[in-house]
Amino acid sequence: MEKEFHLLHGSSSFHKGIDVGAPEDTKLYAVCDGKITYVGFLGGGGYTITLTYDNMKITYCHVSPKFIVDVGDEIKKGEWIANVGPKNVYGVLRK
C-alpha cells in the first residue's frame, strides 16, 4: 500500500498539525510565551523544538539542527527560537 501525499499540507500521512512551508533558514518565532521542553531529533519530524505553555504544546518540526534554544529556556511570544531546516529529509527532496 502506497502512502498518500497530501498536496495541501505536504504531509505523507494524516496528522493534526498545520504545515506551513517556508524557505530554508527562515526565522521561526514563538507564537506564545512558554518554556522549551524538547530540543532534538524526533523521527519523521526531523529536528524538533517543543514550546510548552500550561497544557498547550507547540511543536516546530523540520528546524535547523543548529539549535539556538535549550530545554528549560523561558521564551516570550515573538522571540526568535529557530530557523527552518533543510528541505532534503530522508533523501526525499521536499518542495
Protein Blocks (a to p, Z undefined) as FASTA:
>chain_A
ZZdddfknopabdcfbdcddddehiacddfbdcddfbdcdehjnopaddddehjbccdde
hiafbdcbdehiacdehiafbdcddfbgghiacZZ
